[in-house]
Amino acid sequence: MVDFSVSLWTILGLSGIAMLASVVAAVLGFGGGMLLIASMPVFLPAAAVIPVHGVTQMVSNVSRAFFSRRDIAWHLMPAFVTGAVFGSLLVGLTVVQVAMAYLPLFIGAYILLNVWHQGFIQWVSRFESMLMAGFVLSGLGLLVGAPGPVFHPMVMKKVDGKHQLVATTALMMTIVHAFKLLVFGVIGFAYLDQWPLLLALIVSAIAGSWLGTHIRYRTHDQLWTTVMKLLLSSLAVSMILNALMK
């Protein structure tokens, strides 16, 4: 059980960041969750960050998927859900210890190679699957909160264009966050005790998803792809440098 209280300024500050994060995620398909979770430790105790972030991001992803529901690649979901069930059970119930200090190093290298190295793309595509994506993302979600960009390069190869990518990854992350919330509920996080904060974050996330979706439909495809690759690469380099400097 995590016992904490928040001020009006905390609610307003986090609501603004949650709305901005939803706009970013709805336009690019990633990045919003990492922006939000990086800001939350300033406002909340460490033990509350991942469950509160999970509520906000689940609503953000649900609303983003709803606003773009016609673009979801539904055929990818059964395998993903199956993997997510096993990943959540393994990490959530057995509390596997992971070498977290080095995890960003491997994730960053994977993203860079998958975005820029054609040989690696051809080799790794033999092993990539939605089953594996569901397993890994659900497990990482319980540990690091915002694992969305990890499999973006893979999903980009399985869908048709930016709108399918954003809509499909939104549904994927909805599933990941739903399992995460169940696990934290089982271990005792009292969501209802924080209803004013959570309600404000939910409203902000939905508003951000609506605004970001409208912005995305007005962006040029080639520009969007270039920005996506550059931001993924920047994120990967940052992960690698942070891991090496620890």
Disulfide bonds with the S-S distance in Angstrom:
none
